Amino acid sequence: MNHRHLVSAGLTVLLGVTATLAAGCGDRSGGGTATGSGKPLIGVDYPRSDTDFWNSYIRYVPQSADGLGIELKTTNSQNDIANLISNAQTFMSQGVKAVVMAPQDTAAIAPTLTQLEGRKIPVVTIDTRPDSGKVFMVVRADNRAYGTKACQFLGAKLGGKGKVVMLQGGLDSINGRDRTEAFNECMGRDFPGIKVFGEATDWKADVAASKLQTRFASDPDIRGVYMQSSFALSGTLQILKQRGLQVPPTDPKHVFVVSNDGIPEELKDIGEGLIDATVSQPADLYARYGLEYAKAAIEGRTFQPGPTDHGSTIIQVRDGLLEDQLPAPLVTLDGAPIGGQPTVKFDDASLWGRNA
């Protein structure tokens, strides 16, 4: 997730696995390109624009499209599945040859995927995996690893004892479920002396802040917070400051905070001691490989499970569904291993958040 190389125009990237022309398949979209320029027309739906992470992704998409020789049609569903369904209809009317989307409700998107398949418009999903339905490729990171890494960090820092709050995302999303289940399983298995308070937030900052405030009121001895996304960052820091808990890690009152995303603000906060770690999601590579796979689908290329040349692994999630799991390292102040696992120092130049 941390490589910064842009692909030059017209370059065909093999993505590290054998890409073969499907026999007799030709252009799977049934129409080659939809523009006079000869560039493939791809529709990209941005899932939301109210977080720094997704705003970074939005900035990276046109950069990657330029490098790949792709023409874009874009929409923004603003975290609303009804908007996404409507936007998909718009793409079909505009003649796009492939669609890249990041459905936040991973169950409700299934009928739309079926409709796109019927129109022979391949779909690549970014960051999230549909609960059912067919897509050409899922491009995300191992979200269960996010939860496990957060658990190992907090468990080690708390010495296996104490109370932590997990500010969950939306449990209608595979990401929220993966991170929640993995965190709980890891805590139960490796740190049974730590009590976890799970707070569902639906990825909403105001809900997260309200629930964290309430939890501190009833359990003032909370010593760890796991934010499943940086949407909760501002509210969490404000609450810790109000309660006089923004103290160095050497102070017994310190509350260890782990986030997910790797946005510039998180890296800055780690350096200043305001939070302690984050898992860096590859916003830049989500944009790049989402479009690469969409273009590959239009060209009729196919892929198989296995390692890639960009540091990831393609896995088969279920019959007919592949997922390219991009690397997402745990980022810490000193880059020291946690629980025997490597971490990356917050100021490492390879992190996309250092260059956004």
N, C-alpha and C positions, 0 to 999 in steps of 0.2 A: 503493500500500500504506500510505500514511502518513496518509490522511484519517481523522478520528476521529468522523465524524458517524454517529450511530445512526439507523436508520430508524424513524419513528414508526409506531404500530400502524395497520395497515390500508393503509399507503401502498404504492402500486404503483410500483415503480421500473423504468424502461424499460431501464436498463443501457446506455444510449447507443446502442443499435442498434434498428432497427425490429422491434418485436415484434408479430406478427400472429397472429390466431386461425387455427389450422389448420382448413381447411374441413371441416365435419362432424366435427371431432375431438372437440370438447367437452372433457370431463375425460379425459385420457389414461390416468389410473390406473384408470378404469372404476368409480370409486366415490365421487368427490367428496371427502368427508372421512370420518374414522373416529371422530370424537368428537362427543358431544352438544353441545359448545360451538360446533360448526361450524368449528373450526380444522382445517387440514390436519395429519394425523399423519405426521411424518417421522422416520425412523430415522437416527441419526448414530452411526457407529462411530468412536471415538477410536483412532488407531493405536497409541498408546503413552502412558505417563505417567511416563517416566523421564528426560525432558529438559525443561529450562525452556521451550523453544520450544513443545513440544506441550502442556505444562501451561498455557501462556498461551492457546493455541488453545482448550483445553477450557473455560477461563474465559469466553472470548468467545462461544462457541456459544449458551449460554442467553440471554445479553444480546441477541444478534441475533434469536433466536427470539421473545423477548418483543416486540421492536420490530416484527417482521413478522407477529405474530399466528399463530405456529406452535406446535403441540404436539409435544413431543419424546419419543422413546424412544431411550435411549443405551446403548451397550455399549463395551467397551474390549478390543481384540484383542491388546494387549501385544506388538506386533511379531511375531505368530505367525499365519501365513496360515491354519492350521487353525482357530484361534480366530475369525478373520474369517469364514471359510466358515460356521462354526457360528452366529455372530452374525447372519449374513444369513438363515439359516433361522429364527432366533428372530424377526427383524423380520417375515418373511413370515407367521409364525403370529400375530403381534400385529396384523396388518392395516395396516401402514404403507402410505402411498401413494407414497412416494419414499424413497430411501436416499442418504445422503451418507457416503462412505468415503474412506480414504486408504491403499490397499493398498501395503504395503512390498515385497511380492513381486509385481511388475507382470506377470509371466507366469502365475503359478498362479491368478490370480483369474478368468481367462477363463470357465471352466465356470459359476462362480457368476453372472457377469454374464449369461450366456446363460439361466440359470434365472430370474433376475429379469426379464429381457426377456420371457420366456415368460409370466410372471405379470403383465405390463404394469405393472411397478414401475420407473419411471425411476431412473437412478443418476447422481449427480454425484460425480466423484472430485476430491479436494483434494490439492494438492501433487504427486501422482504421476499418471502417465498409463498406463493399461493397455496392454500390448504388443499385445493383440488383444481383441476383444469390443466391444460397443456400450455407450456411455454418453451421457447427454443433453448433458453439458458437462464438460470438464476445467477446473478452476480452479487455476491454478498460476502461477508466474513462469517466465521464460525461463532454465532451468537451465544451458543452454550459456553464456549471458551471465555466469552466476556464475563459471564456470571462466575465461572470458576476462578478466573484471574482476580476478580474483585474479592471473592471469598478468601482466596489464599493470602491476598495482601492484608485485608482487615484481620483475618485470623492470626496471622503472624504478628502484626503490630499490636494487637490486643492481648497477645500471649494466650489465646484460646479462651478468654473469659470476658464477660461483659454483655452489653446490649448494643445492637445496631439496628438502624432503620434502613429498609430497602424501599426507595421511591421507584415503584414499578412504572413501566410505561403502560401502554394499552394491552390488556390481555386478549383483545380480539385480533392482536397481531402476533405472528409467529415470533417476532423479535422479543416482544414483551414476555411471551411464554417461555422461550428458550432461556433468556437471561434469568428469569425468576426461578424456573425449575432447576437450572444448574447451580445457581447460588444457594438455594435451599438444600439441594442434595449434598453439595460440598460442605456446607456448614454442619449438617446433620452427621455426615460421615467423619469429617476431620476435626471439627471444632464443636463438639456437643455442649461445651460449656458456654457457648455464646447464644444468647436469645435474639432471634430475628423478628422484627416487626415489619411485616409487609404492608405497604400503603399503595393501593392502586391510584393512579393519577390520570390515566388516559392521555399521557404525554402533554399534560397541560400544566404550565408553570404556576398559575394561581392555585390550582388544586394541590400541587406538590407542596407549595409554601404553607398553605393552610393546614395540611395534614402533618407536616413536620413540626409546625408550631404547636399543634395540639398534642403530638406525641411527646415533645420536650416538656410540656406542661405536666403531663402525667408521669413521665419517666425522665427526670432531669439528669439522670446518670448515664444517658446515652453517650457512647464513646465512638461510634462509627456510623457513617452514612454512605450507602451505596446508591448513587444516582444512575439510573439506567440510560440517561441521556443528559446532555448539557442544558436541556430546557429548564432544568431545576437549579442551575448553577447560581443565578443571581439571588433567588429567594433563599436558598440554603445559606449562602454567605451572609446575607442580611440578618437572618435569624441567629446565626452563630455570633455575629458582631453584637447584636442586641443583648444576647445572653452573656456577653463577656467571655466567649469561648474561643475567640481567635487568638490563640496562644501557641507558642512553639511546640513541636512534637515532644520536647523534653519535659514539658509541663504536664503533670498528671491530669489536668482538665482538658487537654487537647482532644478534639474530636477528629478522628481520621476520616477523610472524605475521599472516596474513589468515584470517578465519573466515567462515562463512555462518550467518546466522539473524537477528542484530540484537536479541538478548535484552538485557534491562537490564544483566546482568553484563558482557556484551561492551562495551556503551557505556561503562560505568564503567571497565573495564580500558583502553579506548582513552584515556580522559581521564587515567588514571594512568600511561600509557606502558607498560603490561604487554603489550598487543597493539597492532597498528598499524592494522587495518582490518577491516571485516566487510561482507558483503552482507546488507542488511536484508530478510528474508523477511516477507511481510505476514500475520502470524498473525491480526490482527484482520480483515483483508479476506478471508482464506480462510474464516473463520467466516461473515462477512456474505454474501458472494456465493455461497458454497456453498449456503446455505439459500435465497437469493433464486432461484437457478437451479432448485433442487429444487421450490420453490413454483411457479415459472413452468412447469415441466414438468407438474405436476399440473393447472395451469390450461389446458394445451394451447397455450401460446405457443411460438413458434419464433424462432430467431436466425440471423443470417448473418455471415460474416466481415467484419471492418471495425473501425474505432475505436469506442470506447465513450465515455460521458461521465464515466467514473471513471478516466480516464488510462491505460487499457489498450487492448489490441488483441485481438480475436477472430481466430484463425487457423484454417484447416482443416488438420488434421494428416494426415488421410487421408479417404477417401470416407466420409461419414457421421459423422465425428468432429471436433467443434469444441473449441478450447481458448482460454479467456480468459486471456491472459498479463498478469498484474498487474505493475506496476512494482516493481522491487527495486533501490534505489540502493546504490552503494558508499559506505560511511561511513568517514570518516577523522578524524584529530585536528583538522586545520585546514580541511577542506572544499575544499581546493585541487584543481584538475583533475589527473588522472593520465593520461598518454598522450593528452592532448587531450580526455579524457572528464570530465564533471562528477562531483563527489563531494558528499556531504552531511556537514556538520560533526556530530560525535558528540553535541552537545548541542542539535541542532535540535529544536524543539518538535513538528515534524510526524512525527517517528519514533515508531512505536507503542511501542518499547522505552522511551521517555522517559515514557510515561504508563501503563505496565502495572502 
